[in-house]
Amino acid sequence: MVKQIIRSDTEDRRPPWLLPLLKASFFVPCVVHGDGSKGECNMYCLDCTGDALCSYCLADHKDHRIVQIRRSSYHNVIRVSEVSRFLDISCVQTYVINSAKIVFLNERPQQRCGKGVANTCEICGRSLPDAFRFCSLGCKLGGMKNDQRLSFTLKAKPARENAAESDSDDSSSPAKLRKTSRWLHVSSFAGGAAAAPAAPPFISYRTFSRKGTPHRAPF
């Protein structure tokens, strides 16, 4: 008899690689390439969901989804521009470090919150500068157990929004091609270039007074 495995509701609302990513050990020497100058593990393959990878390991993960993990105050972070392609990170506090927006991977508990702090993480209690519910991806994952509305699944964008983005980003979009075609059609009547107005004739209004009667100098 085949034993049926029933997935929990929380597992259905998160990708299978998220929990392994949060548990992975980063910034440690690679087991295979630890002696190399780039043998520190700061990459992760979302398709293989194994251990962290170093730069040399990437040769074996061509065409895979790879993300890079960074460090901030001894904690692992990931750039929003990378993780937002695969996860819905709404309700998670974002920060700006080195001109890049990031989110923390795991919780960062705080023993005491500063005075006047009105917002804290629902899981670990860390004070938050903005009106978010969680301080990290791990804390949002913990909050999903009690809140059925939370999810890491990305929502598909409406077709109109995708079409608008395509027109704005693609220089060869149909709308821009039609505009260019109209411009070329009008220009063809001017010999391929816009005709410049003829310059008005130069008219001089300067007058000269006639010389008076010449007088002979006395002897």
Secondary structure, DSSP 8 states (H G I E B T S, - for coil): --------HHHHTS-TTHHHHHH---SSB-TTTTTSTT-B--EEETTT--S-B-GGGGGG-TTS-EEE-EEETTEEEEEHHHHTTT---TTB--EEETTEEEEESS----SS--TT---B-TTT--B-SSS-SBSBHHHHHHHTTT-TT---------HHHHHHHHHHH-TT-HHHHHHHHHHHHHHHTTTTS--------------------------
